[in-house]
Amino acid sequence: MLKKVFGLIFDFHEYLVLFILVALSFVVLMMNEVPQVRAIQGDIADIFSFVNYPNIWINQLSNLIKENQNLKEENLRLSLLNAELKEYYIENQHLRSMLNFVDSTHLDIVPARVLNRGTTPVFNSILIDVGSNQGVEPNLAVITAKGVVGKTVSVGNNTTLAQVFIDVNFRIS
């Protein structure tokens, strides 16, 4: 293999010497500060830029492809964020409607969360996280934004057992 390389160099040594001398002349020419040489340097730079233009174009195309991919990822991220914000908007509208429900009553409403749901054949109930410390008493209505769901039955200091209206023993007056 090495023999073939040296054989090619020996066969084409005139061309190799010519290439080296042209490259050396080009380097010396580019280092010269004479005004006539500056004009030649400008012409050579024009030729080099014309020859180098496809390389520049390919680099720009590669950058555009990368930028396009980044923009697609950003677009997807923003679409997901937009969907999440739409859900928050709907939830906000729902909560605002619930606040309007609270504002439209003269009753003292105590907000509560359901801690547990009890489903037995005899007694359908829910345990909520408010009690006598928050002003809850037995036989008060348990309501949601959609209407009455039951009544308070047993009231502790911080929890209340409420009977839901689907209980067979539920009575309201």
Backbone torsions as a table, in degrees:
resi	resn	phi	psi	omega
1	MET	NA	-47.6	179.1
2	LEU	-64.4	-32.4	178.8
3	LYS	-64.8	-38.0	179.3
4	LYS	-67.2	-40.2	179.6
5	VAL	-63.1	-47.5	178.5
6	PHE	-65.0	-33.0	177.0
7	GLY	-64.8	-42.7	177.8
8	LEU	-64.4	-42.6	178.7
9	ILE	-62.7	-43.1	-179.6
10	PHE	-65.8	-39.8	-179.3
11	ASP	-68.7	-34.5	-176.1
12	PHE	-114.0	30.9	-176.0
13	HIS	-64.6	-29.3	178.1
14	GLU	-64.8	-42.1	179.4
15	TYR	-67.8	-37.5	178.6
16	LEU	-63.9	-44.3	178.1
17	VAL	-63.9	-41.5	178.7
18	LEU	-61.0	-45.5	-179.8
19	PHE	-61.6	-45.1	-180.0
20	ILE	-62.9	-43.5	-179.5
21	LEU	-67.4	-38.8	177.6
22	VAL	-64.7	-42.8	179.1
23	ALA	-63.8	-42.1	178.7
24	LEU	-65.0	-41.4	177.4
25	SER	-63.3	-40.4	179.2
26	PHE	-62.3	-42.4	179.1
27	VAL	-64.8	-45.0	179.1
28	VAL	-63.5	-40.7	179.8
29	LEU	-63.0	-40.3	-178.5
30	MET	-71.1	-22.0	179.9
31	MET	-87.8	-8.7	-176.6
32	ASN	-76.9	144.3	-177.3
33	GLU	-107.6	6.9	-179.0
34	VAL	-71.1	138.4	-177.2
35	PRO	-57.6	-37.7	178.9
36	GLN	-64.6	-37.1	179.5
37	VAL	-70.8	-33.6	177.7
38	ARG	-60.1	-38.4	178.0
39	ALA	-64.4	-41.6	178.2
40	ILE	-66.1	-39.3	177.9
41	GLN	-60.4	-39.3	177.5
42	GLY	-63.6	-42.4	178.4
43	ASP	-64.3	-41.5	179.2
44	ILE	-65.9	-38.5	178.1
45	ALA	-63.3	-38.4	176.5
46	ASP	-61.8	-44.7	179.4
47	ILE	-63.9	-44.2	-179.4
48	PHE	-63.0	-40.4	179.4
49	SER	-66.5	-36.1	177.2
50	PHE	-65.2	-40.9	179.3
51	VAL	-70.8	-35.0	-177.1
52	ASN	-83.6	-9.6	-176.6
53	TYR	-56.5	-44.8	178.0
54	PRO	-59.5	-36.4	178.0
55	ASN	-64.9	-43.1	177.4
56	ILE	-62.7	-43.3	-179.2
57	TRP	-62.3	-42.2	179.3
58	ILE	-65.2	-40.8	177.8
59	ASN	-63.4	-42.3	178.2
60	GLN	-64.3	-40.6	178.2
61	LEU	-62.8	-42.2	177.6
62	SER	-62.1	-42.6	177.7
63	ASN	-64.5	-38.3	178.2
64	LEU	-64.7	-38.8	178.5
65	ILE	-64.2	-44.3	178.0
66	LYS	-63.3	-43.8	179.7
67	GLU	-63.9	-39.5	177.9
68	ASN	-62.1	-43.0	178.4
69	GLN	-63.0	-43.6	178.3
70	ASN	-62.7	-40.3	179.4
71	LEU	-67.6	-35.8	176.3
72	LYS	-63.5	-43.2	178.5
73	GLU	-64.0	-42.4	178.1
74	GLU	-64.0	-39.7	178.5
75	ASN	-62.1	-43.8	178.1
76	LEU	-63.1	-44.2	179.6
77	ARG	-61.7	-43.0	-179.7
78	LEU	-69.6	-33.2	176.5
79	SER	-64.6	-42.9	177.4
80	LEU	-64.3	-41.7	177.6
81	LEU	-63.7	-39.8	178.7
82	ASN	-62.9	-42.4	178.0
83	ALA	-63.2	-41.3	178.4
84	GLU	-64.0	-41.5	179.3
85	LEU	-66.5	-33.9	176.1
86	LYS	-64.1	-40.1	176.8
87	GLU	-63.3	-42.2	177.2
88	TYR	-63.2	-37.6	178.8
89	TYR	-63.0	-44.8	179.2
90	ILE	-63.5	-43.5	177.9
91	GLU	-62.6	-40.6	178.1
92	ASN	-61.9	-43.6	178.5
93	GLN	-62.6	-40.9	178.7
94	HIS	-62.6	-46.0	179.8
95	LEU	-65.4	-36.5	176.8
96	ARG	-64.4	-39.5	178.2
97	SER	-65.5	-35.1	177.0
98	MET	-67.1	-37.7	177.7
99	LEU	-65.6	-38.6	176.0
100	ASN	-62.4	-35.6	176.9
101	PHE	-62.2	-43.4	179.4
102	VAL	-65.8	-40.4	-178.2
103	ASP	-68.1	-21.6	-173.8
104	SER	-90.7	8.1	-179.5
105	THR	-117.8	153.1	177.0
106	HIS	-93.2	-3.3	-178.4
107	LEU	-82.1	154.6	172.7
108	ASP	-82.7	116.1	-178.1
109	ILE	-104.6	131.5	179.2
110	VAL	-111.4	115.2	178.9
111	PRO	-70.0	144.3	-178.5
112	ALA	-146.2	159.3	174.1
113	ARG	-115.3	147.4	177.8
114	VAL	-80.0	123.9	178.4
115	LEU	-91.6	-34.2	-176.0
116	ASN	-157.1	149.6	175.3
117	ARG	-116.9	127.2	178.2
118	GLY	-109.9	124.4	178.8
119	THR	-124.9	104.3	175.1
120	THR	-124.7	159.8	179.3
121	PRO	-61.1	-25.0	-175.7
122	VAL	-94.6	-37.5	-169.8
123	PHE	-139.9	110.5	172.7
124	ASN	-91.7	120.8	-174.4
125	SER	-143.9	168.0	171.3
126	ILE	-134.6	149.0	175.7
127	LEU	-107.0	123.2	-178.5
128	ILE	-113.6	160.0	-170.1
129	ASP	-92.4	31.6	173.8
130	VAL	-130.8	153.7	-179.0
131	GLY	-149.1	-154.1	-175.8
132	SER	-63.7	-27.6	176.8
133	ASN	-63.8	-24.3	178.9
134	GLN	-100.2	5.3	176.7
135	GLY	94.7	14.4	180.0
136	VAL	-84.0	140.4	178.8
137	GLU	-129.8	163.0	176.2
138	PRO	-63.5	151.1	176.6
139	ASN	67.0	25.4	172.2
140	LEU	-91.0	152.7	-179.7
141	ALA	-73.1	141.5	171.9
142	VAL	-107.2	118.2	-173.5
143	ILE	-127.0	158.9	170.4
144	THR	-124.4	-176.3	178.1
145	ALA	-64.4	-20.7	-178.6
146	LYS	-94.5	-6.8	178.0
147	GLY	135.3	-166.6	-177.3
148	VAL	-74.0	134.9	176.4
149	VAL	-118.1	-14.1	179.7
150	GLY	172.2	-161.0	179.2
151	LYS	-143.1	155.6	178.1
152	THR	-75.7	139.0	-177.4
153	VAL	-116.6	-54.2	-177.2
154	SER	-125.4	123.7	-174.2
155	VAL	-113.6	124.5	172.7
156	GLY	-102.3	-172.8	-179.8
157	ASN	-65.0	-43.3	-175.6
158	ASN	-126.9	0.8	177.4
159	THR	-137.4	156.9	-179.7
160	THR	-139.3	137.6	173.3
161	LEU	-94.4	122.9	-178.0
162	ALA	-117.4	136.7	177.8
163	GLN	-90.7	127.5	-179.2
164	VAL	-87.2	155.1	-171.6
165	PHE	-70.7	-10.8	177.0
166	ILE	-83.5	-3.9	175.5
167	ASP	-66.8	137.2	-178.5
168	VAL	-64.8	-24.4	-179.6
169	ASN	-93.9	5.3	-176.7
170	PHE	-68.5	128.1	176.9
171	ARG	-132.4	135.0	177.9
172	ILE	-134.9	144.4	178.5
173	SER	-139.2	NA	NA
